[in-house]
Amino acid sequence: MEILIERSCRKVINEHKNVDSVIDEDKFIGIKDAAKLLNLTVPSVYTMVHKRQIPFYKRRQKLYFKRSELLEWINAGRRKTVSEVEADAIHSLDSVGKP
């Protein structure tokens, strides 16, 4: 009986953690947390905001960032590996002569 209760409790706790992580992704964060997430200094983040290089929100002289949007911005800068570029080139060459 105790094992059944323990398993049920663990299941509920794990489900709750998953919901929290989804909610946290859309949470607004301040400039210090944004700098920490991006592994940059606060002045660097201010510069990027000024140049409109990163997604941000501004309300009453305060900056806000969505964690999910910053992660998307990071992912958008992904560069292909050499093997991925080679595979794309081969695929392009293979499709040139085909109708």
N, C-alpha and C positions, 0 to 999 in steps of 0.2 A: 504494500500500500504506500509506504514512504517513497519507494522508487518511482511509482506512478505520479505522485504529487510533485516530486523533484523534476521529473521529465516535463510535466506540464508547465511548471514554473519556468524552466529553462526555455521552453518553446515560446512562451509569452514574452520573455525578456528578449530573445533573439528577434522576434517579429517586431518588437518595439524599437530595437536598435536600427533595423532596416528602414523603418518609417522615418526615424530621426535623421538618418543619413540623407534620405531623399529631400527632406525639408531643409536641411542644412545647405544643400547645394544652391537653393534659391534664396538663401538668406543674404540680407544686405550686410556688408562689412565696411569698416572705416578704412582710412588711408593707411594706418599702421598695420592692420591685418592684411590689406592688399599688398603692401610692400613685403611683408613676411611671406605671403603666398607666392609672390613673383620673385622672391629672393633678390629684392632691390632695396635701395635706400628710399626713405620717404621723399627726399628732394628729387630723386630720379622719377618717382611716380608722379610728383607734381609736374615735372617737365613733360612727361608723356601725356598727362592730362591736358596741359597747355597746348601741346602739339596735336591733340586729339588722336593719339596713337592707340589708346586703350579705351574700352567701353566704361563709361561712368555716368553717374547721376549727380546733379547738383541742386540743392535746396537750401535756401537761406545761408549762403556762403559756406556750406558744408558739403563735402564730397562723400558719395556713397558708391559702392561697387557691389555687383552681384558676383558671388563666388563662382557660380556656374558660367557666367559670361567671361570671367577672367580665364577660367580653365579652357573654355572654347577658344579664346584668343590665343592661348599658348598652343593648343592643338593645331590651330590653323597655320602655325609657323613651322609645322613638321616638314622636314626635308627628306626626300627619298634616299634610300641607300643606293650604293653603286649597283648592287645586284637588281634592285627594283628598276633603276633606270635602264639597265641592260635588257631586262625582261620586257619593258615597255618598247624599247627600240626593236627588239626581235619581233614582238607582236605587230608593230607598225609595218615592218618590212614584209612580214608574212601576209598582211592584208592588202598590200599595195597592188599586187597582180591579180587579186581575186575579185570577181564581179559582185 
